[in-house]
Amino acid sequence: MKARTGFLTLLSALAHTALAQSLTWVSNVPDTLVYAMNSNATVLVGYRTSAPYAFRWTRTTGEQALPTPLGTIAVMARGVSEDGTVIAGCYVVTGGQGWRPIVWRVQENTITYQLLPLPSDVPSGASYLVQGISGDGRLIAAEIQTAYGGCYWIDGQVYRLPPAVRGVQGVTRTGIIFDDYRWTQERGIERLPIAAWCLSPDGRFGAGGAFSNQVLYFDPCGGISLGSAPNGGFGGGTAISDDGRIVVGYQRNVGAIRWRRENGFLDGIEILNNVFAPYLGGAYLIFAQAISADGRYIAGQAALGQRRAFLLDTNGR
C-alpha cells in the first residue's frame, strides 16, 4: 500500500508539473518584444525598440537574429507565416526616407531577406508600416503613412488597396486585411462596428480600444464596450483567439490584460499581473501583443530589470 501511495504521489506531481503555468523569456536582448506568432505559439517574431535588431524564436532553435540590409538603423519583424518560414516586417536605413517593407525566408538553418517593390503612384518619401502576413505567407499588407492609404503584396507583387481604405491595422491568418473595415479580394470592403486592432481569422470577432479608456469588442451581433480594468488607463485589445472568446492587450496603468467571454461582457477584464503573479518570478507584464489560436499562449513585452520579449503559458487558466 505504501508503494502504491508513493506511485500515486509521483503521478500527481508529474501531472502538476506538466500542467503548470509558466513564463519564458524568448529573447536575451534588452528592449525586445514579441509582435506576432503562429497559431500554436511554436514560432514567435519580434524586435528591439532601442536598436536595429529583429528576431525569430522557436522551441527548437531558440532566438535567432534576422539579417538586415547594410546601413539599417531600425527594423521590425511584424508577422510570421503559419509554418514559420516567412516573416514580414519593415526597416529604415541611414539617409532613408521612412519604413520600407522586407521579407525574411527561412530554409533549414539559413535566413535570407528580400526587399519588396513599392507602388509606382506613391511619392518616394512615403513610409510603409508593414502590419502582418497571411498564414500561407503569400499576402503581406502595409499602411502607407502620410495619408496614402494602404497596399498589399501577393507573391511579391504589389497592389494598392481601394481608395476608401484610410489605413491598415493588420492581416488575419486567412488573409483578411482590416482596420475599421475588413477587406478581401473576393468580398471587397465591409465596414466593422469598431476600429479593430485585432480580428479573428474568420473576420467575425474583433477588439480594439477607445480614447475614453474603454476596451472595445464586436461579434456578429454588433459592437460593445467591455469597460476597463480598475484605473486601467488608455489601452485596448491587441490580439484575439480564433473563437473570439479571449482577447488580450494592455492598459497603460496596469500592464497586460485579458478578457474572457465566460466572465461576462462588463466584468471579464483581468489584470494578468495579478492573475499569474505566482508564475511570473517578479516580472511585470507590460503588454500582451499576440495570442495562440486557442488562447492558451500569450506573448508581448515584460520587465524584470530589463524589458524583454516573453511567452506566457496560461495552460487554460
TORKOL-4160 file (C-alpha; in steps of 0.2 Angstrom, whole numbers, padded with zeros to 4 digits, m for minus):
317
<pt num="1" X="0000" Y="0000" Z="0000"/>
<pt num="2" X="0014" Y="0012" Z="0004"/>
<pt num="3" X="0022" Y="0009" Z="m0013"/>
<pt num="4" X="0006" Y="0012" Z="m0022"/>
<pt num="5" X="0003" Y="0028" Z="m0012"/>
<pt num="6" X="0021" Y="0034" Z="m0017"/>
<pt num="7" X="0017" Y="0030" Z="m0035"/>
<pt num="8" X="0001" Y="0040" Z="m0035"/>
<pt num="9" X="0010" Y="0054" Z="m0027"/>
<pt num="10" X="0023" Y="0054" Z="m0040"/>
<pt num="11" X="0010" Y="0054" Z="m0054"/>
<pt num="12" X="0001" Y="0069" Z="m0046"/>
<pt num="13" X="0017" Y="0078" Z="m0045"/>
<pt num="14" X="0021" Y="0075" Z="m0063"/>
<pt num="15" X="0004" Y="0080" Z="m0069"/>
<pt num="16" X="0006" Y="0096" Z="m0059"/>
<pt num="17" X="0022" Y="0100" Z="m0067"/>
<pt num="18" X="0015" Y="0096" Z="m0084"/>
<pt num="19" X="0000" Y="0107" Z="m0081"/>
<pt num="20" X="0009" Y="0122" Z="m0073"/>
<pt num="21" X="0008" Y="0139" Z="m0080"/>
<pt num="22" X="0025" Y="0146" Z="m0085"/>
<pt num="23" X="0034" Y="0162" Z="m0091"/>
<pt num="24" X="0048" Y="0160" Z="m0104"/>
<pt num="25" X="0059" Y="0174" Z="m0109"/>
<pt num="26" X="0061" Y="0172" Z="m0128"/>
<pt num="27" X="0075" Y="0185" Z="m0130"/>
<pt num="28" X="0091" Y="0188" Z="m0121"/>
<pt num="29" X="0092" Y="0206" Z="m0129"/>
<pt num="30" X="0085" Y="0220" Z="m0119"/>
<pt num="31" X="0071" Y="0231" Z="m0125"/>
<pt num="32" X="0063" Y="0217" Z="m0136"/>
<pt num="33" X="0045" Y="0212" Z="m0138"/>
<pt num="34" X="0035" Y="0199" Z="m0147"/>
<pt num="35" X="0024" Y="0206" Z="m0160"/>
<pt num="36" X="0017" Y="0191" Z="m0169"/>
<pt num="37" X="0017" Y="0172" Z="m0168"/>
<pt num="38" X="0009" Y="0157" Z="m0177"/>
<pt num="39" X="m0007" Y="0149" Z="m0171"/>
<pt num="40" X="0001" Y="0136" Z="m0159"/>
<pt num="41" X="0015" Y="0148" Z="m0152"/>
<pt num="42" X="0029" Y="0137" Z="m0159"/>
<pt num="43" X="0036" Y="0152" Z="m0169"/>
<pt num="44" X="0037" Y="0170" Z="m0162"/>
<pt num="45" X="0044" Y="0185" Z="m0170"/>
<pt num="46" X="0048" Y="0202" Z="m0164"/>
<pt num="47" X="0061" Y="0216" Z="m0162"/>
<pt num="48" X="0071" Y="0228" Z="m0152"/>
<pt num="49" X="0064" Y="0246" Z="m0149"/>
<pt num="50" X="0080" Y="0254" Z="m0145"/>
<pt num="51" X="0092" Y="0247" Z="m0158"/>
<pt num="52" X="0091" Y="0239" Z="m0175"/>
<pt num="53" X="0088" Y="0221" Z="m0171"/>
<pt num="54" X="0074" Y="0209" Z="m0176"/>
<pt num="55" X="0072" Y="0191" Z="m0171"/>
<pt num="56" X="0064" Y="0174" Z="m0174"/>
<pt num="57" X="0061" Y="0162" Z="m0159"/>
<pt num="58" X="0056" Y="0143" Z="m0160"/>
<pt num="59" X="0055" Y="0130" Z="m0147"/>
<pt num="60" X="0069" Y="0120" Z="m0155"/>
<pt num="61" X="0081" Y="0134" Z="m0161"/>
<pt num="62" X="0078" Y="0147" Z="m0148"/>
<pt num="63" X="0082" Y="0165" Z="m0153"/>
<pt num="64" X="0089" Y="0169" Z="m0170"/>
<pt num="65" X="0094" Y="0186" Z="m0176"/>
<pt num="66" X="0086" Y="0191" Z="m0193"/>
<pt num="67" X="0099" Y="0199" Z="m0206"/>
<pt num="68" X="0096" Y="0217" Z="m0212"/>
<pt num="69" X="0102" Y="0227" Z="m0226"/>
<pt num="70" X="0118" Y="0237" Z="m0224"/>
<pt num="71" X="0115" Y="0253" Z="m0215"/>
<pt num="72" X="0099" Y="0248" Z="m0206"/>
<pt num="73" X="0096" Y="0259" Z="m0191"/>
<pt num="74" X="0079" Y="0252" Z="m0186"/>
<pt num="75" X="0070" Y="0236" Z="m0190"/>
<pt num="76" X="0054" Y="0227" Z="m0185"/>
<pt num="77" X="0048" Y="0209" Z="m0188"/>
<pt num="78" X="0029" Y="0211" Z="m0188"/>
<pt num="79" X="0021" Y="0195" Z="m0195"/>
<pt num="80" X="0025" Y="0176" Z="m0197"/>
<pt num="81" X="0018" Y="0163" Z="m0208"/>
<pt num="82" X="0010" Y="0148" Z="m0200"/>
<pt num="83" X="0025" Y="0136" Z="m0204"/>
<pt num="84" X="0037" Y="0150" Z="m0198"/>
<pt num="85" X="0047" Y="0151" Z="m0214"/>
<pt num="86" X="0041" Y="0168" Z="m0220"/>
<pt num="87" X="0042" Y="0184" Z="m0209"/>
<pt num="88" X="0036" Y="0201" Z="m0214"/>
<pt num="89" X="0042" Y="0217" Z="m0207"/>
<pt num="90" X="0050" Y="0234" Z="m0211"/>
<pt num="91" X="0066" Y="0243" Z="m0209"/>
<pt num="92" X="0074" Y="0260" Z="m0211"/>
<pt num="93" X="0092" Y="0264" Z="m0217"/>
<pt num="94" X="0104" Y="0278" Z="m0214"/>
<pt num="95" X="0098" Y="0293" Z="m0225"/>
<pt num="96" X="0082" Y="0284" Z="m0229"/>
<pt num="97" X="0065" Y="0292" Z="m0231"/>
<pt num="98" X="0055" Y="0281" Z="m0220"/>
<pt num="99" X="0050" Y="0262" Z="m0217"/>
<pt num="100" X="0052" Y="0250" Z="m0231"/>
<pt num="101" X="0045" Y="0233" Z="m0232"/>
<pt num="102" X="0056" Y="0217" Z="m0230"/>
<pt num="103" X="0053" Y="0199" Z="m0230"/>
<pt num="104" X="0064" Y="0186" Z="m0222"/>
<pt num="105" X="0064" Y="0167" Z="m0228"/>
<pt num="106" X="0069" Y="0153" Z="m0218"/>
<pt num="107" X="0077" Y="0137" Z="m0226"/>
<pt num="108" X="0084" Y="0125" Z="m0214"/>
<pt num="109" X="0097" Y="0134" Z="m0204"/>
<pt num="110" X="0098" Y="0149" Z="m0217"/>
<pt num="111" X="0089" Y="0165" Z="m0216"/>
<pt num="112" X="0089" Y="0177" Z="m0231"/>
<pt num="113" X="0079" Y="0193" Z="m0234"/>
<pt num="114" X="0070" Y="0201" Z="m0249"/>
<pt num="115" X="0066" Y="0219" Z="m0252"/>
<pt num="116" X="0048" Y="0221" Z="m0259"/>
<pt num="117" X="0043" Y="0233" Z="m0273"/>
<pt num="118" X="0034" Y="0249" Z="m0270"/>
<pt num="119" X="0018" Y="0256" Z="m0278"/>
<pt num="120" X="0023" Y="0267" Z="m0293"/>
<pt num="121" X="0009" Y="0280" Z="m0289"/>
<pt num="122" X="0015" Y="0284" Z="m0271"/>
<pt num="123" X="0028" Y="0298" Z="m0268"/>
<pt num="124" X="0046" Y="0291" Z="m0265"/>
<pt num="125" X="0046" Y="0299" Z="m0247"/>
<pt num="126" X="0031" Y="0289" Z="m0241"/>
<pt num="127" X="0034" Y="0277" Z="m0226"/>
<pt num="128" X="0027" Y="0259" Z="m0227"/>
<pt num="129" X="0022" Y="0251" Z="m0210"/>
<pt num="130" X="0020" Y="0233" Z="m0213"/>
<pt num="131" X="0006" Y="0226" Z="m0202"/>
<pt num="132" X="0006" Y="0207" Z="m0205"/>
<pt num="133" X="0006" Y="0192" Z="m0216"/>
<pt num="134" X="m0006" Y="0178" Z="m0220"/>
<pt num="135" X="m0004" Y="0161" Z="m0214"/>
<pt num="136" X="0002" Y="0154" Z="m0230"/>
<pt num="137" X="0015" Y="0168" Z="m0232"/>
<pt num="138" X="0008" Y="0174" Z="m0248"/>
<pt num="139" X="m0001" Y="0190" Z="m0243"/>
<pt num="140" X="0008" Y="0205" Z="m0234"/>
<pt num="141" X="m0001" Y="0221" Z="m0231"/>
<pt num="142" X="0006" Y="0239" Z="m0225"/>
<pt num="143" X="m0001" Y="0255" Z="m0221"/>
<pt num="144" X="0006" Y="0269" Z="m0232"/>
<pt num="145" X="0009" Y="0283" Z="m0219"/>
<pt num="146" X="0006" Y="0301" Z="m0223"/>
<pt num="147" X="m0012" Y="0298" Z="m0229"/>
<pt num="148" X="m0009" Y="0287" Z="m0244"/>
<pt num="149" X="m0020" Y="0273" Z="m0238"/>
<pt num="150" X="m0013" Y="0255" Z="m0239"/>
<pt num="151" X="m0006" Y="0242" Z="m0251"/>
<pt num="152" X="m0003" Y="0224" Z="m0251"/>
<pt num="153" X="0009" Y="0211" Z="m0259"/>
<pt num="154" X="0004" Y="0194" Z="m0266"/>
<pt num="155" X="0019" Y="0183" Z="m0270"/>
<pt num="156" X="0030" Y="0198" Z="m0270"/>
<pt num="157" X="0019" Y="0208" Z="m0282"/>
<pt num="158" X="0012" Y="0225" Z="m0276"/>
<pt num="159" X="m0006" Y="0231" Z="m0277"/>
<pt num="160" X="m0015" Y="0247" Z="m0270"/>
<pt num="161" X="m0030" Y="0244" Z="m0258"/>
<pt num="162" X="m0046" Y="0253" Z="m0263"/>
<pt num="163" X="m0046" Y="0272" Z="m0261"/>
<pt num="164" X="m0059" Y="0271" Z="m0247"/>
<pt num="165" X="m0046" Y="0262" Z="m0236"/>
<pt num="166" X="m0038" Y="0275" Z="m0225"/>
<pt num="167" X="m0026" Y="0264" Z="m0216"/>
<pt num="168" X="m0021" Y="0246" Z="m0212"/>
<pt num="169" X="m0021" Y="0239" Z="m0194"/>
<pt num="170" X="m0017" Y="0220" Z="m0198"/>
<pt num="171" X="m0019" Y="0204" Z="m0208"/>
<pt num="172" X="m0028" Y="0189" Z="m0202"/>
<pt num="173" X="m0020" Y="0171" Z="m0204"/>
<pt num="174" X="m0034" Y="0169" Z="m0218"/>
<pt num="175" X="m0028" Y="0184" Z="m0227"/>
<pt num="176" X="m0042" Y="0197" Z="m0222"/>
<pt num="177" X="m0034" Y="0215" Z="m0221"/>
<pt num="178" X="m0043" Y="0226" Z="m0208"/>
<pt num="179" X="m0044" Y="0242" Z="m0199"/>
<pt num="180" X="m0062" Y="0250" Z="m0197"/>
<pt num="181" X="m0066" Y="0238" Z="m0211"/>
<pt num="182" X="m0062" Y="0220" Z="m0217"/>
<pt num="183" X="m0056" Y="0218" Z="m0235"/>
<pt num="184" X="m0053" Y="0203" Z="m0246"/>
<pt num="185" X="m0052" Y="0202" Z="m0265"/>
<pt num="186" X="m0067" Y="0192" Z="m0266"/>
<pt num="187" X="m0079" Y="0202" Z="m0255"/>
<pt num="188" X="m0071" Y="0220" Z="m0256"/>
<pt num="189" X="m0073" Y="0232" Z="m0241"/>
<pt num="190" X="m0085" Y="0228" Z="m0227"/>
<pt num="191" X="m0087" Y="0241" Z="m0213"/>
<pt num="192" X="m0084" Y="0235" Z="m0195"/>
<pt num="193" X="m0094" Y="0241" Z="m0179"/>
<pt num="194" X="m0077" Y="0247" Z="m0172"/>
<pt num="195" X="m0060" Y="0251" Z="m0177"/>
<pt num="196" X="m0052" Y="0234" Z="m0174"/>
<pt num="197" X="m0034" Y="0232" Z="m0168"/>
<pt num="198" X="m0036" Y="0213" Z="m0170"/>
<pt num="199" X="m0048" Y="0202" Z="m0179"/>
<pt num="200" X="m0052" Y="0183" Z="m0178"/>
<pt num="201" X="m0047" Y="0173" Z="m0194"/>
<pt num="202" X="m0065" Y="0171" Z="m0200"/>
<pt num="203" X="m0067" Y="0190" Z="m0198"/>
<pt num="204" X="m0082" Y="0188" Z="m0186"/>
<pt num="205" X="m0074" Y="0194" Z="m0170"/>
<pt num="206" X="m0063" Y="0209" Z="m0166"/>
<pt num="207" X="m0057" Y="0220" Z="m0152"/>
<pt num="208" X="m0049" Y="0237" Z="m0151"/>
<pt num="209" X="m0048" Y="0252" Z="m0139"/>
<pt num="210" X="m0055" Y="0270" Z="m0137"/>
<pt num="211" X="m0048" Y="0286" Z="m0130"/>
<pt num="212" X="m0061" Y="0285" Z="m0116"/>
<pt num="213" X="m0050" Y="0271" Z="m0109"/>
<pt num="214" X="m0063" Y="0258" Z="m0114"/>
<pt num="215" X="m0059" Y="0241" Z="m0122"/>
<pt num="216" X="m0070" Y="0238" Z="m0137"/>
<pt num="217" X="m0076" Y="0222" Z="m0144"/>
<pt num="218" X="m0088" Y="0216" Z="m0158"/>
<pt num="219" X="m0096" Y="0200" Z="m0163"/>
<pt num="220" X="m0109" Y="0196" Z="m0176"/>
<pt num="221" X="m0122" Y="0205" Z="m0165"/>
<pt num="222" X="m0113" Y="0221" Z="m0166"/>
<pt num="223" X="m0100" Y="0232" Z="m0156"/>
<pt num="224" X="m0099" Y="0234" Z="m0137"/>
<pt num="225" X="m0088" Y="0242" Z="m0124"/>
<pt num="226" X="m0080" Y="0229" Z="m0112"/>
<pt num="227" X="m0076" Y="0243" Z="m0100"/>
<pt num="228" X="m0059" Y="0244" Z="m0091"/>
<pt num="229" X="m0049" Y="0237" Z="m0078"/>
<pt num="230" X="m0050" Y="0247" Z="m0062"/>
<pt num="231" X="m0040" Y="0263" Z="m0065"/>
<pt num="232" X="m0033" Y="0254" Z="m0081"/>
<pt num="233" X="m0030" Y="0270" Z="m0092"/>
<pt num="234" X="m0028" Y="0270" Z="m0111"/>
<pt num="235" X="m0027" Y="0254" Z="m0120"/>
<pt num="236" X="m0036" Y="0240" Z="m0129"/>
<pt num="237" X="m0037" Y="0223" Z="m0136"/>
<pt num="238" X="m0022" Y="0219" Z="m0147"/>
<pt num="239" X="m0025" Y="0200" Z="m0151"/>
<pt num="240" X="m0040" Y="0188" Z="m0151"/>
<pt num="241" X="m0042" Y="0169" Z="m0150"/>
<pt num="242" X="m0049" Y="0160" Z="m0165"/>
<pt num="243" X="m0066" Y="0158" Z="m0157"/>
<pt num="244" X="m0067" Y="0176" Z="m0152"/>
<pt num="245" X="m0069" Y="0171" Z="m0133"/>
<pt num="246" X="m0052" Y="0178" Z="m0127"/>
<pt num="247" X="m0045" Y="0195" Z="m0130"/>
<pt num="248" X="m0028" Y="0201" Z="m0124"/>
<pt num="249" X="m0020" Y="0218" Z="m0124"/>
<pt num="250" X="m0014" Y="0231" Z="m0112"/>
<pt num="251" X="m0020" Y="0246" Z="m0102"/>
<pt num="252" X="m0007" Y="0259" Z="m0098"/>
<pt num="253" X="m0008" Y="0259" Z="m0079"/>
<pt num="254" X="m0010" Y="0240" Z="m0076"/>
<pt num="255" X="0000" Y="0232" Z="m0090"/>
<pt num="256" X="m0006" Y="0217" Z="m0099"/>
<pt num="257" X="m0024" Y="0212" Z="m0098"/>
<pt num="258" X="m0036" Y="0198" Z="m0104"/>
<pt num="259" X="m0054" Y="0197" Z="m0107"/>
<pt num="260" X="m0063" Y="0181" Z="m0107"/>
<pt num="261" X="m0081" Y="0180" Z="m0113"/>
<pt num="262" X="m0086" Y="0167" Z="m0099"/>
<pt num="263" X="m0083" Y="0181" Z="m0086"/>
<pt num="264" X="m0096" Y="0192" Z="m0095"/>
<pt num="265" X="m0096" Y="0207" Z="m0105"/>
<pt num="266" X="m0094" Y="0220" Z="m0091"/>
<pt num="267" X="m0084" Y="0210" Z="m0078"/>
<pt num="268" X="m0072" Y="0200" Z="m0089"/>
<pt num="269" X="m0056" Y="0210" Z="m0090"/>
<pt num="270" X="m0042" Y="0203" Z="m0079"/>
<pt num="271" X="m0025" Y="0211" Z="m0075"/>
<pt num="272" X="m0013" Y="0197" Z="m0080"/>
<pt num="273" X="0000" Y="0203" Z="m0067"/>
<pt num="274" X="m0012" Y="0199" Z="m0054"/>
<pt num="275" X="m0019" Y="0183" Z="m0061"/>
<pt num="276" X="m0002" Y="0175" Z="m0064"/>
<pt num="277" X="0008" Y="0183" Z="m0051"/>
<pt num="278" X="0014" Y="0166" Z="m0043"/>
<pt num="279" X="0021" Y="0161" Z="m0060"/>
<pt num="280" X="0030" Y="0177" Z="m0065"/>
<pt num="281" X="0045" Y="0177" Z="m0054"/>
<pt num="282" X="0043" Y="0195" Z="m0050"/>
<pt num="283" X="0042" Y="0200" Z="m0069"/>
<pt num="284" X="0029" Y="0214" Z="m0074"/>
<pt num="285" X="0019" Y="0210" Z="m0090"/>
<pt num="286" X="0019" Y="0227" Z="m0099"/>
<pt num="287" X="0008" Y="0222" Z="m0113"/>
<pt num="288" X="0001" Y="0207" Z="m0122"/>
<pt num="289" X="0003" Y="0208" Z="m0141"/>
<pt num="290" X="0000" Y="0190" Z="m0148"/>
<pt num="291" X="m0011" Y="0175" Z="m0143"/>
<pt num="292" X="m0012" Y="0157" Z="m0149"/>
<pt num="293" X="m0027" Y="0151" Z="m0159"/>
<pt num="294" X="m0034" Y="0143" Z="m0143"/>
<pt num="295" X="m0030" Y="0157" Z="m0131"/>
<pt num="296" X="m0018" Y="0147" Z="m0121"/>
<pt num="297" X="m0001" Y="0156" Z="m0125"/>
<pt num="298" X="0001" Y="0175" Z="m0124"/>
<pt num="299" X="0016" Y="0185" Z="m0129"/>
<pt num="300" X="0022" Y="0203" Z="m0128"/>
<pt num="301" X="0034" Y="0213" Z="m0118"/>
<pt num="302" X="0038" Y="0211" Z="m0099"/>
<pt num="303" X="0050" Y="0219" Z="m0087"/>
<pt num="304" X="0062" Y="0211" Z="m0074"/>
<pt num="305" X="0076" Y="0224" Z="m0073"/>
<pt num="306" X="0076" Y="0225" Z="m0092"/>
<pt num="307" X="0062" Y="0225" Z="m0104"/>
<pt num="308" X="0062" Y="0209" Z="m0114"/>
<pt num="309" X="0051" Y="0198" Z="m0125"/>
<pt num="310" X="0040" Y="0185" Z="m0116"/>
<pt num="311" X="0029" Y="0170" Z="m0119"/>
<pt num="312" X="0016" Y="0165" Z="m0106"/>
<pt num="313" X="0009" Y="0148" Z="m0105"/>
<pt num="314" X="m0008" Y="0150" Z="m0096"/>
<pt num="315" X="m0012" Y="0132" Z="m0098"/>
<pt num="316" X="m0031" Y="0136" Z="m0099"/>
<pt num="317" X="m0031" Y="0146" Z="m0083"/>
